[in-house]
Amino acid sequence: MDIKENISLAKHTTFKIGGSARYFCIAKSKKNLIEAIKLAKQKKLPFFVLGGGSNVLALDKGYNGLVIKIQNSKFKIQIFMLKQE
């Protein structure tokens, strides 16, 4: 998996706005996605998983972390919230 630096987010959103991601990669498989998330956690980097780029507004100041763009239409992302007691 290729991780690039300072990639314009405007090129990856439908609104064509936004600054650069400090780090950026494309996940074409489940294995790529897991590798990218593990790397972000090891490096203590914030990460953002980007789908097709619609309904997303990227800030002009950019994102100081890893943006992982999903390039596989078969992915299904589910978010689980844990309740603290």
N, C-alpha and C positions, 0 to 999 in steps of 0.2 A: 504494500500500500504506500502510495506516494503522499507525503505531507508537504504542502507548499506554504510559503510565508507571504504575508501581506497581499492577499488576494481580494480584489474588489468584490464586495457583496452585491453591488448594483448589477453585476453580470449574472447573478444567480437568483434574482427576484423579479416578479412580474412588474412591479412598480419601477424598476430600474433606478433605485436610489440606495444610498448608503455608502459608508466608508469601507475600509478594508478589515478583513479578519486577520488577526496576528498569525494564526495557523489555520489551514484549510485542507480538507481531504474529501475524497469521494468514496463512499462505501457502496460497493457493487454486490456485496454478499454479506450474509450474517457474520461470517468470520471477520470481514473487514470492519464491520460495525463494532464488534466485540474488541478487536485489537485497538481501534481508535479510542474507545471509552477507557480501556485499561491504560493506555498511554496517557490520556488526560488525567486520570486519577493518580498515576505514578508521578507525574510532573506537577500535580496539584494545580492543574489548569481548569478554569471553568470551561464547559463545553455546551454546545447547542446543536441539536439534531435538526437539520433543515430538510424538509421534504421537497416538493416541487417549486417552492418559492412564492406561492400565491398567498395572499392575505398576511404578508410579513412586511413590516417596515423596519429596515435596518438603519441604525443611527449613523449620521454623517461622521461621528467621531470613531466609528468602527467598533470592533469587538475584540477585546484583549484576551482571547482564549482560542479554543479550537472549535471551528464550525465543521460539522460532519454532514455532508450532503448525501442524502439517500438517492441512489440511482438504480433502484430496483422496484418496480411496481408491485411486486409480490410481498413486500414488507408490510407488516401490520404492527404499528407501535402502540403499545398499551402502557398507560401510566397508572401506577398504583400508589395511592396515598396511604401512609401508615399513620394511624391515630395514636398519639402519645397520651398516656394516662397519668 
